[in-house]
Amino acid sequence: MRHSSDRPMVSVCMAAYNGAAFIVEQITSILAQLGDGDELIVIDDCSHDETAALVQAVGDPRIRLIRAEQNNGYMRTFERAIGLAEGGVVFLSDQDDVWLPGRVDRMVEALESVELVVSNFASFGGALTSVQARRLKAADSSRWMRNIFWIWVGTRPYYGCCMAFRAELRDRILPFPTYLTETHDQWLGYVANADRSVRHLEEDTISRRIHGANSSKTGRGLGAILRARLMTGRAIIEAFRRRVKA
């Protein structure tokens, strides 16, 4: 698929780990929407299965496969991939979903006036939790402080797999705060909302595969919850420190 010459180059960043079961299906759905000048960056985080070999076997020149020398976890893997992205628009991607037709064009269009776009998603393969089933509303796009608060609480569905952002935002999201050990997607949401530059798409742009390996963590103790809230609270302060100066 070729894209029009006036569309910016698209970089898709994927963190891969033991994803052999589903990664080729996901890559196929992505490549179908990319133009000749776009790229898909896949960083294999020291998988123990055939993930890297399967990605390489796709044989598409738009794929940049990078094999990590040590396991760094999804946070730092996404951070590295974003830093390597060369496109004017950057998408984040999980390894086991399926992109719906028209996703790239629709989200690139939505980014004409904002830094970050976040969409809703369809799902298959299992039941959603009550939190996962929440939907973004377009009317909330400009409610910056409410968005930040509800992201922090954990009930505003800002998922990385549903995000795309303009390359200019990278200067403020990188490097990720060293103390952040989870929720890179919330971090992007904090920074873009602090910049007052977010758009919510109510339509579904991906179909998320729900299975045991990606289900939400349960059973966290109160201490762990409080530590996570303090950590992300620090991230909110940092997001405002990095925001675009008026």
PLY file of the C-alpha trace (Angstrom):
ply
format ascii 1.0
element vertex 246
property float x
property float y
property float z
element edge 245
property int vertex1
property int vertex2
end_header
0.00 0.00 0.00
1.35 3.43 -0.95
0.37 6.57 0.90
-0.04 10.03 -0.54
3.10 12.14 -0.68
1.67 14.68 1.75
1.15 12.14 4.54
3.99 12.16 7.08
6.20 9.12 7.46
4.77 6.68 10.01
6.86 4.74 12.53
5.24 1.86 14.41
7.00 0.83 17.63
6.45 -2.70 18.89
7.88 -4.31 22.02
8.01 -8.07 21.52
8.54 -10.83 24.05
7.58 -14.49 23.62
4.99 -13.44 21.07
5.32 -16.27 18.56
1.68 -17.30 18.82
0.20 -14.07 17.48
2.88 -11.65 16.30
2.75 -12.49 12.58
-1.00 -11.87 12.45
-0.48 -8.49 14.10
2.39 -7.55 11.80
0.32 -8.47 8.75
-2.51 -6.17 9.87
-0.03 -3.33 10.38
1.93 -3.66 7.14
-1.31 -3.61 5.14
-1.76 0.02 6.22
1.82 1.27 5.85
3.31 2.94 2.81
6.63 2.18 1.17
8.41 4.87 3.17
7.02 3.89 6.58
8.66 1.62 9.15
7.79 -0.99 11.76
10.36 -1.16 14.55
10.22 -4.46 16.43
12.49 -4.87 19.44
12.66 -8.46 20.63
13.29 -8.34 24.38
15.25 -11.62 24.60
12.34 -13.93 23.82
12.69 -17.64 24.62
10.52 -18.68 21.67
10.64 -18.13 17.90
9.43 -14.52 17.98
12.51 -12.98 16.34
12.79 -15.68 13.69
9.13 -15.30 12.75
9.45 -11.52 12.43
12.54 -11.89 10.27
10.81 -14.48 8.10
8.11 -11.96 7.15
10.79 -10.53 4.90
9.41 -7.02 4.55
11.99 -4.21 4.12
9.86 -1.85 6.21
10.52 -3.97 9.32
13.47 -3.00 11.52
14.07 -5.98 13.80
16.32 -5.32 16.78
17.35 -8.06 19.17
18.00 -6.75 22.68
21.17 -8.02 24.35
19.38 -8.35 27.70
15.80 -8.37 28.90
14.78 -4.80 29.77
11.01 -5.11 30.21
8.29 -3.49 28.13
8.74 0.05 29.54
12.37 0.42 28.52
11.81 -1.49 25.29
9.14 0.98 24.18
11.37 3.85 25.28
14.18 2.55 23.08
11.90 1.99 20.11
10.43 5.50 20.35
13.95 6.92 20.43
14.79 5.07 17.20
11.63 6.11 15.33
12.29 8.28 12.27
8.71 9.10 11.30
6.76 12.28 11.80
3.98 10.22 13.38
4.67 7.43 15.88
2.28 4.58 16.71
2.67 2.18 19.63
1.73 -1.45 19.11
1.33 -4.56 21.20
2.39 -7.87 19.67
-0.90 -9.72 19.86
-3.70 -7.42 18.67
-5.11 -6.77 15.19
-5.27 -3.34 13.60
-8.61 -2.48 12.03
-8.70 -1.18 8.42
-8.28 2.59 8.10
-6.60 2.99 11.52
-3.44 4.70 10.28
-5.15 7.22 8.00
-7.80 8.05 10.59
-5.32 8.64 13.40
-2.86 10.59 11.26
-5.76 12.85 10.25
-6.70 13.34 13.91
-3.13 14.44 14.69
-3.26 17.46 12.41
-4.12 19.74 15.34
-2.95 17.83 18.44
0.11 15.98 19.71
-1.56 12.76 20.89
-4.59 10.80 19.75
-6.10 7.93 21.73
-8.86 5.70 20.39
-11.26 3.11 21.70
-10.91 -0.57 20.84
-12.87 -3.69 20.06
-11.87 -7.00 21.65
-11.93 -10.73 21.09
-10.75 -13.90 22.78
-12.04 -13.22 26.28
-14.08 -11.00 28.56
-13.06 -7.45 29.43
-12.81 -6.28 33.02
-15.07 -3.43 34.08
-12.12 -1.01 33.79
-11.08 -2.31 30.36
-14.64 -1.92 29.13
-14.67 1.85 29.78
-14.85 4.03 26.66
-13.24 7.32 25.80
-15.53 10.20 24.89
-14.62 12.83 22.34
-16.17 15.52 24.55
-13.53 14.82 27.20
-10.62 15.52 24.86
-10.09 19.06 26.13
-10.80 18.37 29.80
-7.09 18.28 30.52
-7.06 18.20 34.30
-9.93 15.72 34.53
-8.11 13.47 32.08
-4.93 13.59 34.16
-6.80 12.88 37.37
-8.76 9.92 35.99
-5.68 8.51 34.26
-3.96 8.63 37.66
-6.93 6.95 39.34
-6.84 4.29 36.62
-10.29 4.69 35.09
-9.51 6.78 31.98
-8.62 4.16 29.32
-5.35 5.46 27.92
-3.77 2.32 26.43
-0.52 2.52 24.49
-1.83 0.16 21.82
-4.55 2.75 21.09
-2.15 5.70 20.80
-0.37 7.65 18.09
1.56 10.88 18.52
3.44 13.51 16.56
7.22 13.30 16.68
7.42 16.67 18.43
5.98 15.08 21.56
8.99 12.76 21.75
11.19 15.62 22.92
9.11 15.82 26.10
8.32 12.18 26.77
11.94 11.04 26.41
13.67 10.03 28.45
11.02 8.30 30.55
11.45 9.16 34.23
13.91 6.66 35.67
11.62 5.86 38.62
8.73 4.76 36.36
8.55 0.98 36.28
5.15 0.64 34.57
2.43 2.56 32.69
4.39 4.15 29.84
1.00 4.86 28.25
-0.17 6.86 31.27
3.08 8.83 31.09
2.35 9.82 27.48
-1.16 10.79 28.54
0.12 13.00 31.34
2.57 14.85 29.09
0.13 15.45 26.24
-2.67 16.56 28.57
-0.25 18.89 30.36
0.41 20.34 26.90
-3.36 20.59 26.34
-2.96 18.69 23.10
-5.01 15.47 23.07
-7.86 14.10 20.99
-10.06 11.14 21.90
-11.44 9.05 19.05
-14.64 7.29 20.01
-14.34 4.78 17.19
-12.49 1.46 17.51
-9.17 1.38 15.64
-7.82 -1.95 16.88
-9.17 -5.25 18.06
-7.44 -6.28 21.29
-6.81 -9.93 21.93
-7.79 -10.74 25.52
-5.94 -13.70 27.00
-4.22 -14.78 30.20
-0.87 -13.22 29.36
-2.27 -9.70 28.94
-5.09 -9.67 31.49
-5.01 -6.98 34.16
-3.07 -7.70 37.30
-5.24 -8.44 40.30
-4.63 -8.98 43.97
-2.31 -6.05 44.56
-1.95 -5.19 48.19
-2.69 -1.74 49.56
1.02 -0.98 49.92
1.73 -1.77 46.28
-1.22 0.35 45.18
-0.05 3.32 47.22
3.52 3.02 45.91
2.21 2.97 42.34
0.07 6.06 42.97
3.03 7.93 44.46
5.21 6.95 41.52
2.70 8.13 38.93
1.98 11.24 41.00
5.64 12.16 40.62
5.25 11.58 36.89
2.39 14.09 36.72
4.60 16.76 38.30
7.34 15.91 35.81
4.90 16.12 32.91
4.00 19.68 33.84
7.68 20.55 34.19
8.29 19.38 30.63
5.21 20.91 29.02
5.38 23.38 26.15
6.03 26.86 27.43
3.38 29.33 26.35
0 1
1 2
2 3
3 4
4 5
5 6
6 7
7 8
8 9
9 10
10 11
11 12
12 13
13 14
14 15
15 16
16 17
17 18
18 19
19 20
20 21
21 22
22 23
23 24
24 25
25 26
26 27
27 28
28 29
29 30
30 31
31 32
32 33
33 34
34 35
35 36
36 37
37 38
38 39
39 40
40 41
41 42
42 43
43 44
44 45
45 46
46 47
47 48
48 49
49 50
50 51
51 52
52 53
53 54
54 55
55 56
56 57
57 58
58 59
59 60
60 61
61 62
62 63
63 64
64 65
65 66
66 67
67 68
68 69
69 70
70 71
71 72
72 73
73 74
74 75
75 76
76 77
77 78
78 79
79 80
80 81
81 82
82 83
83 84
84 85
85 86
86 87
87 88
88 89
89 90
90 91
91 92
92 93
93 94
94 95
95 96
96 97
97 98
98 99
99 100
100 101
101 102
102 103
103 104
104 105
105 106
106 107
107 108
108 109
109 110
110 111
111 112
112 113
113 114
114 115
115 116
116 117
117 118
118 119
119 120
120 121
121 122
122 123
123 124
124 125
125 126
126 127
127 128
128 129
129 130
130 131
131 132
132 133
133 134
134 135
135 136
136 137
137 138
138 139
139 140
140 141
141 142
142 143
143 144
144 145
145 146
146 147
147 148
148 149
149 150
150 151
151 152
152 153
153 154
154 155
155 156
156 157
157 158
158 159
159 160
160 161
161 162
162 163
163 164
164 165
165 166
166 167
167 168
168 169
169 170
170 171
171 172
172 173
173 174
174 175
175 176
176 177
177 178
178 179
179 180
180 181
181 182
182 183
183 184
184 185
185 186
186 187
187 188
188 189
189 190
190 191
191 192
192 193
193 194
194 195
195 196
196 197
197 198
198 199
199 200
200 201
201 202
202 203
203 204
204 205
205 206
206 207
207 208
208 209
209 210
210 211
211 212
212 213
213 214
214 215
215 216
216 217
217 218
218 219
219 220
220 221
221 222
222 223
223 224
224 225
225 226
226 227
227 228
228 229
229 230
230 231
231 232
232 233
233 234
234 235
235 236
236 237
237 238
238 239
239 240
240 241
241 242
242 243
243 244
244 245
